[in-house]
Amino acid sequence: MSIAAPHAPLTGSVAVRTGSARPAGTAQTRPASRSRIVPPTLGIIDGPAAAVFRAAAVHGPIYRDDGARMSGASAATVNRHVSAMLSAGLLRERPDLAVSGAAGRPRIPFEVNHEPYLTVGIHIGAIATSVIVSDLRGRILGGVDLPTPPGDSDSALAKVTASARRFVARWHRRRPLWVGVALGGRVDPVAGVVDHARLGWTGARVGEVIGSGFGLPVSVAGQVEAMAASELLLAPQRTESTETRGNDLYFYARETVGVAVAFDGRVHTPAAGPGSIAHLSTGSDVPCECGATGCLEVTVGDRGVLRAAQRAGVLPATATLPPIAALYREARSGSTAAQQILTERAQTLGRAVAVVRDLFNPDRVTLGGQAFTDYPEAAPHVAQALSRGGRAGTTDARITRFGKRVQEHAACVVSLSSLYSNPLATMRKATVRV
């Protein structure tokens, strides 16, 4: 079994990424005394307004008959929703692309009115936090990374919010509409509250602190569920007719591990929070803080792999762990020991994916996270282990189409999820003053 390569991988530097940013100015965000927390809708909604807006975002400029064909709605329904979204400022017509017919009015296409607006995505990781600015089509305009602040959750979230506001101020000619936050741990999307053991957060008021700091509606989601949703809504060259029917398994591995499942284009988000594969047994002798040995996360997570490299003498035994890139450099420079460590990690991941795949029996498997994307030389070992485990060869498996930028697009999709599920209602919420 082979693992399909990404259809259109996105690569690039992460540190500070700006697209068409204007000179710094005053951001059009306004602190408010209370937040507006809206649970995200992580998946494809079939309503005609959502379908037409999504078609315009993916394929625009399009004509009204294209909108009817792509959405499955009648011409009258499409006309009604297009007119409403034109009035709301969500769509714009392109008379410069009008096509004159043999009779009647010229056909005028429409597209998402992306230039006046932006949304803000924030991915809070155990080590680094990313702030992402995107337009309404899901195109990332720019981003910046900063260390995740230590300390209590309220203080750390206030610092993240202040840094994010300063970065968003660069786009002073665009109006921010929404904030989306993706992070690990156990997320309550209704209350916007998170328990995050790695950060030492219990009952962290993520939605309240960040939403009130921006004065905008905010949505909060688990990072792996958000990554799975980004494959459905934002992935390049996505085709809804072929890729939303059936079930999808998303398997993530980097510093942490996690899974998400989507059924017919909707990511499953259990009310009690997502399940965990962190303590799935691998058979290794690596001790875990839970008291057992061989748990998946401590075996294949970046920290566990780096410690294995230090024990093997591949990397110096320093008090502070080096970045995982140091191990990749050693492997690529010809270190057999480094290559063996990364091969064992890939094989363990492949076997773990096979176990979870057999549990859910999905139609498609997507592998995301830097454990899969940053060292592609190990991909054949993942594929071989996946083929040998369980139902070999019966599932389409591929690497995420976002390459190294899965965290960015996870945050982006949370900031856009409400708009993509109910564009007119979302626009009203985003523009009301509180």
C-alpha positions as CSV (number, residue, x, y, z in Angstrom):
1,M,0.0,0.0,0.0
2,S,1.3,3.4,-0.9
3,I,0.5,6.7,0.8
4,A,-0.7,9.3,-1.7
5,A,1.2,12.5,-1.9
6,P,-0.6,15.7,-1.2
7,H,-2.6,17.0,-4.1
8,A,-1.3,20.5,-3.7
9,P,1.0,20.8,-0.7
10,L,1.6,24.2,0.7
11,T,5.0,25.1,2.0
12,G,6.8,28.1,3.2
13,S,8.4,29.9,6.1
14,V,6.4,30.2,9.3
15,A,8.1,32.8,11.4
16,V,6.5,36.0,10.0
17,R,4.4,35.6,6.9
18,T,2.7,38.5,5.3
19,G,0.9,38.6,2.0
20,S,-0.7,41.9,1.0
21,A,-0.4,43.6,4.3
22,R,-0.8,47.3,4.4
23,P,1.4,49.6,6.5
24,A,0.7,49.4,10.2
25,G,-2.3,51.4,11.3
26,T,-5.2,51.2,13.7
27,A,-6.9,47.8,13.7
28,Q,-10.7,48.0,13.3
29,T,-11.2,45.7,16.3
30,R,-12.7,47.2,19.5
31,P,-12.4,45.7,22.9
32,A,-15.8,44.9,24.4
33,S,-17.0,44.2,27.9
34,R,-18.3,40.8,27.0
35,S,-17.5,38.1,24.5
36,R,-19.8,36.4,21.9
37,I,-18.8,32.7,21.9
38,V,-20.3,30.8,18.9
39,P,-19.6,27.0,18.6
40,P,-17.9,26.3,15.3
41,T,-19.6,24.2,12.6
42,L,-16.8,21.9,11.5
43,G,-17.9,20.6,8.2
44,I,-20.0,21.1,5.0
45,I,-23.5,22.4,5.5
46,D,-26.1,21.6,2.7
47,G,-28.2,24.8,3.0
48,P,-28.5,26.7,-0.3
49,A,-27.0,29.9,1.0
50,A,-24.0,28.1,2.5
51,A,-23.6,26.0,-0.7
52,V,-23.7,29.1,-3.0
53,F,-21.2,31.0,-0.8
54,R,-18.9,28.0,-0.6
55,A,-19.1,27.5,-4.4
56,A,-18.2,31.2,-4.9
57,A,-15.3,30.9,-2.4
58,V,-13.8,27.8,-4.1
59,H,-14.6,28.4,-7.8
60,G,-15.5,32.1,-8.1
61,P,-16.2,34.1,-10.2
62,I,-19.1,32.0,-11.1
63,Y,-22.5,32.6,-12.8
64,R,-25.9,32.0,-11.2
65,D,-26.5,28.9,-13.2
66,D,-23.1,27.5,-12.0
67,G,-24.3,28.3,-8.4
68,A,-27.5,26.3,-9.1
69,R,-25.6,23.4,-10.5
70,M,-23.0,23.3,-7.7
71,S,-25.5,23.8,-4.9
72,G,-28.3,21.6,-6.3
73,A,-30.8,24.5,-5.6
74,S,-33.2,25.9,-8.0
75,A,-32.4,29.0,-10.1
76,A,-34.9,31.1,-8.2
77,T,-33.4,30.0,-4.8
78,V,-29.9,30.8,-6.0
79,N,-31.0,34.2,-7.3
80,R,-32.7,35.0,-4.0
81,H,-29.6,34.1,-1.9
82,V,-27.2,35.8,-4.2
83,S,-29.2,39.0,-4.0
84,A,-29.2,38.8,-0.2
85,M,-25.5,38.2,0.0
86,L,-24.8,41.0,-2.5
87,S,-26.8,43.3,-0.3
88,A,-25.0,42.1,2.9
89,G,-21.6,42.8,1.2
90,L,-20.6,39.1,1.3
91,L,-20.6,38.8,-2.5
92,R,-19.8,41.2,-5.3
93,E,-20.6,41.1,-9.0
94,R,-18.0,41.2,-11.7
95,P,-19.5,43.2,-14.6
96,D,-16.1,43.3,-16.3
97,L,-16.5,39.5,-16.9
98,A,-20.1,39.7,-18.2
99,V,-20.9,37.5,-21.1
100,S,-23.5,38.8,-23.6
101,G,-26.0,36.3,-24.8
102,A,-28.1,36.2,-27.9
103,A,-31.0,37.8,-26.1
104,G,-31.7,39.3,-22.7
105,R,-29.4,40.8,-20.2
106,P,-25.7,40.0,-20.1
107,R,-24.7,37.2,-17.7
108,I,-22.8,38.8,-14.8
109,P,-20.7,36.5,-12.6
110,F,-20.2,36.9,-8.9
111,E,-17.5,36.1,-6.4
112,V,-16.8,36.4,-2.6
113,N,-16.3,40.0,-1.7
114,H,-13.0,39.2,0.0
115,E,-11.0,42.5,-0.1
116,P,-12.8,44.5,2.6
117,Y,-12.7,41.8,5.3
118,L,-10.5,39.4,7.2
119,T,-10.8,36.7,9.9
120,V,-8.3,36.0,12.6
121,G,-7.1,32.5,13.4
122,I,-5.1,31.6,16.5
123,H,-3.5,28.2,17.0
124,I,-2.2,27.8,20.6
125,G,0.4,25.0,20.9
126,A,2.3,23.7,23.8
127,I,5.4,25.5,22.7
128,A,4.5,28.0,20.0
129,T,1.3,30.0,19.1
130,S,0.5,31.1,15.6
131,V,-1.6,34.0,14.6
132,I,-3.1,33.8,11.1
133,V,-5.0,36.4,9.1
134,S,-7.1,35.1,6.2
135,D,-9.7,36.5,3.7
136,L,-13.2,35.1,3.4
137,R,-12.1,32.6,0.7
138,G,-9.7,30.9,3.2
139,R,-6.6,32.4,1.6
140,I,-4.0,33.1,4.2
141,L,-2.8,36.7,4.0
142,G,-0.1,36.5,6.6
143,G,0.9,34.9,9.9
144,V,3.3,35.2,12.8
145,D,4.6,32.8,15.4
146,L,5.3,33.6,19.0
147,P,6.2,31.5,22.1
148,T,3.2,30.4,24.0
149,P,3.3,32.5,27.2
150,P,3.9,30.6,30.4
151,G,1.8,31.1,33.6
152,D,-1.9,31.0,34.4
153,S,-4.3,30.8,31.5
154,D,-5.9,34.3,31.9
155,S,-2.5,36.0,31.8
156,A,-1.2,33.9,28.9
157,L,-4.4,34.4,26.9
158,A,-4.3,38.2,27.5
159,K,-0.7,38.2,26.1
160,V,-1.7,36.2,23.1
161,T,-4.6,38.5,22.4
162,A,-2.5,41.6,22.7
163,S,0.1,40.2,20.3
164,A,-2.6,39.1,17.9
165,R,-4.2,42.5,17.9
166,R,-0.9,44.2,17.1
167,F,-0.4,41.9,14.1
168,V,-3.9,42.3,12.8
169,A,-3.4,46.0,12.9
170,R,-1.2,45.7,9.8
171,W,-4.4,45.1,7.7
172,H,-5.9,48.4,8.7
173,R,-8.0,48.7,5.5
174,R,-9.8,45.4,6.2
175,R,-12.5,44.8,8.7
176,P,-12.0,41.9,11.1
177,L,-15.2,39.8,11.3
178,W,-14.4,36.8,13.5
179,V,-11.8,35.1,15.6
180,G,-11.2,31.3,15.6
181,V,-9.0,29.5,18.1
182,A,-7.7,26.0,17.8
183,L,-5.8,24.2,20.5
184,G,-5.2,20.8,22.1
185,G,-6.7,19.6,25.3
186,R,-10.4,19.1,26.2
187,V,-12.4,21.9,24.5
188,D,-16.0,22.9,25.4
189,P,-17.0,24.8,22.2
190,V,-20.2,26.1,23.7
191,A,-18.6,27.8,26.6
192,G,-15.2,28.4,25.0
193,V,-13.5,26.8,28.0
194,V,-10.5,24.5,27.7
195,D,-8.6,22.0,30.0
196,H,-5.1,21.7,28.7
197,A,-2.8,19.5,30.7
198,R,0.4,20.3,28.8
199,L,-0.1,24.0,29.5
200,G,-1.4,23.4,33.1
201,W,-4.7,25.0,32.2
202,T,-7.9,24.0,33.9
203,G,-11.1,25.7,32.9
204,A,-9.2,28.2,30.8
205,R,-11.6,31.0,29.6
206,V,-10.2,30.9,26.0
207,G,-13.3,32.2,24.3
208,E,-14.1,34.9,26.8
209,V,-10.6,36.4,27.1
210,I,-9.8,36.4,23.4
211,G,-13.3,37.3,22.2
212,S,-13.6,40.2,24.6
213,G,-10.1,41.3,23.8
214,F,-10.9,41.6,20.1
215,G,-14.5,42.8,20.6
216,L,-15.5,40.2,18.0
217,P,-17.4,36.9,17.9
218,V,-15.1,34.0,18.7
219,S,-15.2,30.2,18.1
220,V,-13.0,27.7,19.9
221,A,-12.3,24.1,18.7
222,G,-10.0,21.2,19.3
223,Q,-7.0,21.4,17.0
224,V,-7.3,17.9,15.5
225,E,-11.0,18.3,14.7
226,A,-10.2,21.7,13.2
227,M,-7.5,20.1,11.0
228,A,-9.9,17.5,9.8
229,A,-12.4,20.3,8.9
230,S,-9.8,22.2,7.0
231,E,-9.3,19.2,4.7
232,L,-13.1,19.4,4.0
233,L,-13.5,23.2,3.6
234,L,-10.2,24.7,2.6
235,A,-8.0,22.1,0.9
236,P,-6.9,23.0,-2.6
237,Q,-8.4,21.1,-5.4
238,R,-11.1,19.7,-3.1
239,T,-14.1,18.3,-4.9
240,E,-17.2,17.9,-2.7
241,S,-18.9,15.5,-4.9
242,T,-16.2,12.9,-4.5
243,E,-14.7,13.7,-1.1
244,T,-17.5,14.3,1.3
245,R,-19.4,11.1,0.9
246,G,-18.5,8.4,3.3
247,N,-16.3,8.6,6.4
248,D,-12.9,10.1,6.9
249,L,-10.2,9.5,9.5
250,Y,-7.7,12.2,10.3
251,F,-4.6,11.1,12.3
252,Y,-2.3,13.8,13.7
253,A,1.2,13.4,15.1
254,R,3.8,16.0,16.1
255,E,4.4,16.9,19.7
256,T,1.1,15.3,20.6
257,V,-1.1,12.7,18.8
258,G,-4.8,12.8,18.1
259,V,-7.6,11.6,15.8
260,A,-10.8,13.0,14.4
261,V,-13.5,11.4,12.3
262,A,-15.8,13.0,9.8
263,F,-19.1,11.5,8.6
264,D,-20.4,12.6,5.2
265,G,-18.5,15.9,5.3
266,R,-19.1,16.7,9.0
267,V,-16.5,16.3,11.7
268,H,-17.7,14.4,14.7
269,T,-17.4,16.5,17.9
270,P,-18.6,14.5,20.9
271,A,-20.3,16.6,23.6
272,A,-17.9,15.2,26.2
273,G,-14.9,16.1,24.1
274,P,-12.7,14.1,21.8
275,G,-11.3,10.7,22.6
276,S,-7.6,10.2,23.1
277,I,-5.0,7.9,21.5
278,A,-2.2,9.3,23.6
279,H,-1.9,6.1,25.7
280,L,-2.4,3.6,22.9
281,S,0.1,0.9,23.7
282,T,3.0,0.5,21.2
283,G,5.0,-2.2,23.0
284,S,8.0,0.0,23.6
285,D,9.7,0.4,27.0
286,V,9.5,4.2,27.1
287,P,8.0,5.3,30.4
288,C,4.9,7.5,30.4
289,E,3.7,9.9,33.1
290,C,0.6,7.8,33.4
291,G,2.7,5.0,35.0
292,A,2.6,2.7,32.0
293,T,5.3,2.2,29.4
294,G,5.1,2.3,25.6
295,C,2.2,4.9,25.3
296,L,2.0,6.2,21.8
297,E,2.5,10.0,22.5
298,V,5.7,9.6,24.6
299,T,7.0,7.1,22.0
300,V,6.4,9.0,18.7
301,G,6.0,12.7,19.9
302,D,8.9,15.0,19.2
303,R,10.1,15.0,22.8
304,G,10.2,11.2,23.0
305,V,12.0,10.9,19.7
306,L,14.6,13.6,20.7
307,R,15.2,11.8,24.1
308,A,15.7,8.6,22.2
309,A,18.3,10.4,20.0
310,Q,20.1,11.7,23.1
311,R,20.2,8.2,24.7
312,A,21.7,6.8,21.5
313,G,24.3,9.6,21.4
314,V,23.0,11.0,18.1
315,L,22.3,14.3,19.8
316,P,24.1,15.9,22.8
317,A,22.5,15.2,26.2
318,T,21.7,18.8,27.0
319,A,19.2,19.9,29.7
320,T,17.0,21.7,27.0
321,L,15.9,19.5,24.2
322,P,17.1,20.7,20.7
323,P,14.5,21.3,17.9
324,I,13.4,18.2,16.1
325,A,15.1,19.6,12.9
326,A,18.5,18.8,14.5
327,L,17.6,15.1,14.3
328,Y,16.5,15.4,10.7
329,R,19.8,17.1,9.8
330,E,21.7,14.2,11.4
331,A,19.7,11.7,9.5
332,R,20.1,13.5,6.2
333,S,23.9,13.9,6.8
334,G,24.2,10.1,6.8
335,S,23.8,9.1,10.5
336,T,22.6,5.5,10.5
337,A,21.5,5.8,14.1
338,A,19.4,8.9,13.4
339,Q,17.8,7.2,10.4
340,Q,17.0,4.2,12.5
341,I,15.3,6.3,15.2
342,L,13.1,8.0,12.6
343,T,12.4,4.8,10.8
344,E,11.2,3.2,14.1
345,R,9.0,6.2,14.7
346,A,7.5,5.9,11.2
347,Q,6.8,2.2,11.7
348,T,5.2,2.8,15.1
349,L,3.0,5.5,13.6
350,G,2.0,3.2,10.7
351,R,1.0,0.4,13.1
352,A,-1.0,2.9,15.2
353,V,-2.8,4.3,12.2
354,A,-3.7,0.7,11.2
355,V,-5.2,0.0,14.6
356,V,-7.3,3.2,14.6
357,R,-8.2,2.6,10.9
358,D,-9.5,-0.9,11.7
359,L,-11.5,0.5,14.6
360,F,-13.4,3.1,12.5
361,N,-13.3,1.5,9.1
362,P,-13.1,4.8,7.2
363,D,-13.2,5.3,3.4
364,R,-10.2,7.7,3.5
365,V,-7.3,8.3,5.9
366,T,-5.5,11.6,6.1
367,L,-2.1,11.8,7.9
368,G,-1.3,15.3,9.2
369,G,1.3,16.8,11.4
370,Q,5.0,17.4,11.1
371,A,5.8,13.8,12.2
372,F,4.5,12.9,8.8
373,T,5.5,16.0,6.7
374,D,8.9,17.2,8.0
375,Y,10.8,14.0,7.2
376,P,9.2,12.6,4.0
377,E,12.0,10.0,3.7
378,A,10.1,8.0,6.4
379,A,6.8,7.9,4.5
380,P,7.5,4.5,2.8
381,H,8.0,3.0,6.3
382,V,4.6,4.4,7.4
383,A,3.0,3.0,4.4
384,Q,4.5,-0.4,4.8
385,A,3.5,-0.7,8.5
386,L,0.0,0.5,7.6
387,S,-0.3,-2.1,4.8
388,R,0.9,-4.9,7.1
389,G,-1.5,-3.9,9.9
390,G,-5.1,-5.1,9.6
391,R,-7.1,-4.7,6.4
392,A,-4.1,-4.0,4.1
393,G,-4.9,-2.0,1.0
394,T,-8.5,-1.3,1.6
395,T,-8.4,2.4,2.5
396,D,-7.2,5.4,0.6
397,A,-4.4,7.0,2.7
398,R,-2.7,10.3,1.9
399,I,-0.6,13.0,3.5
400,T,-2.4,16.2,4.3
401,R,-2.7,18.6,1.5
402,F,-1.4,21.4,3.7
403,G,2.0,20.0,4.4
404,K,3.7,21.9,7.2
405,R,0.9,24.4,7.6
406,V,-1.8,22.2,9.1
407,Q,-1.9,24.3,12.3
408,E,-2.4,27.5,10.4
409,H,-5.3,26.2,8.4
410,A,-6.9,24.6,11.5
411,A,-7.0,28.1,13.1
412,C,-8.2,29.6,9.8
413,V,-11.1,27.1,9.4
414,V,-12.4,27.8,12.9
415,S,-12.5,31.5,12.1
416,L,-14.5,30.8,8.9
417,S,-16.7,27.9,10.0
418,S,-19.7,30.0,11.0
419,L,-19.5,32.0,7.8
420,Y,-19.4,28.9,5.7
421,S,-22.3,27.3,7.5
422,N,-24.7,30.3,7.6
423,P,-23.2,33.3,5.8
424,L,-26.0,35.8,6.3
425,A,-26.6,35.2,10.0
426,T,-22.9,35.2,10.6
427,M,-22.5,38.6,8.9
428,R,-25.2,40.0,11.1
429,K,-23.4,38.7,14.2
430,A,-20.1,39.9,13.1
431,T,-21.2,43.5,12.4
432,V,-23.5,44.1,15.3
433,R,-22.1,46.4,18.0
434,V,-22.2,45.2,21.6
